[in-house]
Every structure is written in C-alpha cells, then in structure tokens.
C-alpha cells in the first residue's frame, strides 16, 4: 500500500495546541513519555511489517482505523453523534464544519492514497459508533442521507463489511433503527460483500495482501463475541448466551451495548482487544444475572493494549474484566465528559490487581473528572489527549504509543512512549 507522504510533507508541523484544559494536571506526570526524535514532527506513517492502530479524535464518537503488517486496512466504527451545545466541554475536531465521517476520511487520506479499504466493522447499532442521519448528515449522489460510517463509505470503497448482528438485525432490539437502516442502505447501494461475523472464528478477518504468507505464523485475529454469542475457548466453538437470556427472562430485548462485536488481534507477542461498547449483565439459565463483559475478558485473556469497553463509562471496565485483560495501555475514545470515571479508573490503575506500569490514554481529557476527583492517584497514568496511535514494531516484540495533535490536521506528534511485549 502506498503511503501518502506528499500529504505529510504538506502539513504544518507547528500546529495548534489542544489548549491548557487538556494538559492541566497531566503533563508533569507522564511517566515514560519522552521528547523522542518524532516529537514536534508529523507522524512518520506506516511501513510494511509494522501494525498501526489509530484512534481518531473528532469529539463525535468512536473511530478506529488499523493498518495491518501487510497493508490490510480495517475501519472499526466511525461515529457521528451530533449534540449541538449539549456537551460544551468536548470540542469537535478538527473543525465544527466537518461531520465525523468527513473528519475520519480526511485523516485516513493523510495516511494512504488507497481508494479502497479492505474491511468496515460495525460493533453495534449506536450513532456514536456509526452515525444517525437525524443528528446531522450529508446527501449522497443517489439521495441517501449519510453520516458516520456510511459517509466514510462515500469517500472510500470497501472490500467487505461485518456487523455484530448480520443477518439477524434487530433480533434482540434495534438499537438506533435509523442508523441501522442507513448502514443497510449503504451496503446495498455499494454492493459490498457481507457475511456473518462468527464468534470463535480464527482469521475470519484475515490479511488480504500477504500472498507470500510472510505473516501466516505471527498474525491472527480471533473473534470473541457478537450479538451476545461468546467464544467458549475451545477451537472455534461459541455459545449463544442471548438465546439463554431471552428464554430465562421472557424478554427478547437486550442492551445494544451488550451485543457489541469484540475481537483480539495478535502480532507476534503483541495482543490487542477491541470490543465496542461491551458492558452490562445477561441472565443465565437459572435467571440470575452474570457479567457478560467479564466472561469475554476470561476468553480473550491478557492483552497489551485494550480499547476500553463502552468508552470506559461506569458500567464497563469492571474489576473482573480488567483483571483478565491486565493491559499495559488502555485507550478511550471520548465524546462525553463522563468517559473518565473513578470507579473503573481505580481498577485500570491498580497495581494490586496486577503489577506493572501502564498508561490510560483518553483522546480528550475533560474538565469534569478533574473537578470530581482532583487528587485521585490514577491521574498519574492519564496521558494528555489527541489522536492516539499504537505502532507495533515488525514481528510484534515491542510497540510505541503516539499522541498526535487533534485540533488541526498537522498530525504533529506531541508525545511518544515505547513498550516491550
């Protein structure tokens, strides 16, 4: 895949600071984040053999873009939650004139000249992950109203789409039905191939450009959960906890967050988890609730980098999940001040729960948690904000965590830290 280095050269390295409210109370405590040679310069971009995991800040939702070692590209959600004047503490980036899907498209274009991206993943049917036309949209050439992921789909072609419920959309409740219909219409209009995401499957999402098999023995993606079905840990076997819940409770509806798609990416020793907004309980056969997030944590095991479940809101990242994931780095896609919470930050920062240094990387640090818990010990693990990029070294033995300026399009590196696997 060709890297758009012309775009990088054209960008201003100076940029604009996120502002003192982002860095206040965090800068002096950034253990291990150093003035590396890349700091102050545009992000160096992807090279063959590296794996780059981008968590793009727009202030409108969750946006993941991954470049795998062979150049395979994955978009994991593109949110467009337009809340005019409702959350003044969360700025939209890089401009209020851009919808989330447009901002993400421009970000990806700064990384690659490719017109076609390999995969689009829909973790679940919520507008902060895929957009909702009623909250702000553009019009496609054929008249469809598009935002979020579907708007990104007007800027790039896609090779395949996976969502958490296909082909049983609405089985346990519709989520944002307008958003779901927008994605369904986009996939149909563009004739994008689609197949069920199979919890338990190994390499259903596979490298698309590794014809020589260079990464066959070092790279894998394990599907963990989707639509309340979870891998059992045996082969590619999975169990439908949603069906048990519906039978035990007599209720067909399940929280859309609990239905989120989750998977583990492994490259050499390095392991990464992304699970949408996975959270909340399900009922077992005896009718008693159990922590479905914790079950997924047991199945995925220890990871190095964890994209936090449900934006690290208070109903997710429970002690039971964090203890199993035991990550070095946690990354939160922030669009609400309540996405930093003392109840789960204490678990993510606890050296009693599991030992070792770590970093918690929200891509924006609001004022609200600073006022609520100004003296919390976990502030020592919080990083400043901006786009967060995890760059895994060839072979997967180490990785770097970059923070990039988000309030302009300079891609300027503001801090870097290297970790060993």
Buried (B, 14 or more C-beta within 10 A) or exposed (E): BEBBEEBBEEBEBEBEBBEEBBBEBBEEEBEEBEEBEBBEBBBBBBEEBBBBBBBBBBBBBBBBBBBBBBBBBBBBBBBBBBBEEEBEEBBBBBEEEBBBBBBBBBBBBBBBEBEEBBBBBBBBBBBBBBBBBBBBBBEBEEEBBBBBBBBBBBBBEBBBBBBBBBEEBEBBBBBBEBBBBBBBBBBEBBEBEBEBBBBBBBEBBBBBBBEEEBBEEBBBBBBBBBBBBBBEEEEBEBBEBBEBBBEBBEEEEBBBBBBBBBBBBBBBBBBBBBBBBBBBBBBEEEEEBBBBBBBBBBBBBBBBBBBBBBBBBBBBBBBBBBBBBBBBBBBBBBBBBBBBBEEBBBBBBBEEEBEEEBBBBBBBBBEBBBEEBEEBEBBBBBBBBBBBBBBBBBBBEBBBBBBBBBBBBBBBBBBBBBBEB
